[in-house]
């Protein structure tokens, strides 16, 4: 299909809210602010509804993906991109009220993680994160790129790896904890650029693998989020291919994919690389998008499905 021909949702009017170096990992708080990563500069930023963007944590240990858990604590994937020596290679959590900052996991079966990339959480508080290695693979202690689950008691298990997937990146889970969605983005000639769906049992074991979409030879997806209606909002595409493994077939934008794998629409983004997004705003119908050096926002027809906060509890004072 021609992605450029996809319609744009009528609500979507893109606004730039901040510009930095290499943005990633947006997470929306109940007060209307957005926490997001600036991986290249090794820091986490906080954007406020008043339009200010300030440094919230520096160094960030190369934090990439972030999200909030049901208790309103901020989860961080501390990776290894843009400088493995400064990377935490672990998953951490910050209690914004008390300031407590703790390590949830930094090893699996005695080996350090590759570079925790993206993270999501279900309504019970079970955490799912991806652990690929996109930069220097000589740092790897693991023998695979994988997906892990931290259950509410703190136990960690590997739930997906090769050969079922190649290079796990963006991840989303429904709040019931019964379905997991995964970006498989392998930067090799012929590598996967796919969106997978898996069923989850009560123990978090993933099975019943289903291909929802294949971006083919384009860059494919990076991060994604799930709406309450079951639609996937997917950050994908590139303007300038970075090698023979990708082409210009997938223009940059947020792609909206139905639960049955039908491509519904695209929100164009005028940046070379788009990385991730998060639902926020006073009614959960605003998405904040990290792309290249920029943080954008726009309105969408769906409401985000997230563990925290519930949108009817929001009162940001910054209504749009």
FENBEL-V188088 format. One record per backbone hydrogen bond with DSSP energy under -1.0 kcal/mol. CO is the residue of the C=O (numbers start at 1). NH is the residue of the N-H. E is the energy in kcal/mol with one decimal. If there is no record, write none. Layout:
CO | NH | E
CO | NH | E
//
This chain:
2 | 5 | -1.5
3 | 6 | -1.7
7 | 266 | -2.3
9 | 12 | -1.5
15 | 297 | -1.9
18 | 295 | -3.3
22 | 39 | -1.5
24 | 37 | -2.9
27 | 35 | -2.8
29 | 32 | -1.8
33 | 29 | -2.7
34 | 47 | -3.1
35 | 27 | -2.0
36 | 45 | -3.5
37 | 24 | -2.0
38 | 43 | -1.7
39 | 42 | -1.5
43 | 38 | -2.9
44 | 56 | -3.1
44 | 57 | -1.9
45 | 36 | -2.3
46 | 54 | -2.5
47 | 34 | -2.5
48 | 51 | -2.5
52 | 48 | -2.7
54 | 46 | -2.7
57 | 44 | -2.6
61 | 88 | -2.2
62 | 79 | -2.1
65 | 77 | -2.6
67 | 75 | -3.6
69 | 72 | -2.2
73 | 69 | -2.2
74 | 94 | -2.8
75 | 67 | -1.4
76 | 92 | -2.1
77 | 64 | -3.2
78 | 90 | -1.8
79 | 89 | -1.1
83 | 86 | -1.1
84 | 87 | -1.1
90 | 78 | -2.7
91 | 104 | -2.7
91 | 105 | -1.5
92 | 76 | -2.6
93 | 102 | -2.7
94 | 74 | -2.5
95 | 99 | -2.8
100 | 95 | -3.0
102 | 93 | -2.4
105 | 91 | -2.5
108 | 111 | -1.5
111 | 108 | -2.7
117 | 65 | -2.1
118 | 130 | -2.1
120 | 128 | -2.7
122 | 125 | -1.3
126 | 122 | -2.1
127 | 150 | -2.8
128 | 120 | -2.3
129 | 148 | -2.7
130 | 117 | -2.4
131 | 146 | -1.2
136 | 139 | -1.4
137 | 140 | -1.1
146 | 131 | -2.6
147 | 159 | -2.4
147 | 160 | -1.4
148 | 129 | -2.2
149 | 157 | -2.1
150 | 127 | -2.8
151 | 154 | -2.4
155 | 151 | -2.6
157 | 149 | -2.5
160 | 147 | -2.3
161 | 165 | -1.1
167 | 185 | -2.4
170 | 183 | -3.0
172 | 181 | -3.3
174 | 177 | -1.8
175 | 123 | -1.6
178 | 200 | -2.5
179 | 174 | -2.0
180 | 198 | -2.9
181 | 172 | -2.2
182 | 196 | -2.9
183 | 169 | -2.7
184 | 194 | -1.8
186 | 188 | -2.1
188 | 191 | -2.7
192 | 186 | -3.0
193 | 215 | -3.2
194 | 184 | -2.9
195 | 212 | -2.9
195 | 213 | -1.3
196 | 182 | -2.4
197 | 210 | -2.5
198 | 180 | -2.8
199 | 207 | -2.2
201 | 204 | -2.2
205 | 201 | -1.6
207 | 199 | -2.7
210 | 197 | -2.6
213 | 195 | -2.7
215 | 218 | -1.4
217 | 247 | -1.5
220 | 237 | -2.2
222 | 170 | -1.3
223 | 235 | -2.7
225 | 233 | -3.1
226 | 305 | -2.4
227 | 230 | -1.6
231 | 227 | -2.8
232 | 257 | -2.7
233 | 225 | -2.2
234 | 255 | -3.2
235 | 222 | -2.7
236 | 253 | -2.0
243 | 246 | -1.4
250 | 238 | -1.9
252 | 269 | -1.5
253 | 236 | -2.3
254 | 267 | -2.6
255 | 234 | -3.0
256 | 264 | -3.0
256 | 265 | -1.1
257 | 232 | -3.1
258 | 261 | -2.0
262 | 258 | -2.9
265 | 256 | -2.7
267 | 254 | -2.1
269 | 271 | -1.7
272 | 239 | -1.6
275 | 223 | -2.1
276 | 290 | -2.4
278 | 288 | -2.9
280 | 286 | -1.7
284 | 304 | -1.8
285 | 300 | -2.7
286 | 280 | -3.2
287 | 298 | -1.7
288 | 278 | -1.7
289 | 296 | -3.0
290 | 275 | -2.6
290 | 276 | -1.4
291 | 294 | -2.8
292 | 23 | -2.9
293 | 20 | -6.5
294 | 291 | -2.8
295 | 17 | -3.0
295 | 18 | -1.4
296 | 289 | -2.2
297 | 15 | -2.3
298 | 287 | -2.9
303 | 228 | -3.6
310 | 313 | -2.2
311 | 314 | -1.5
//
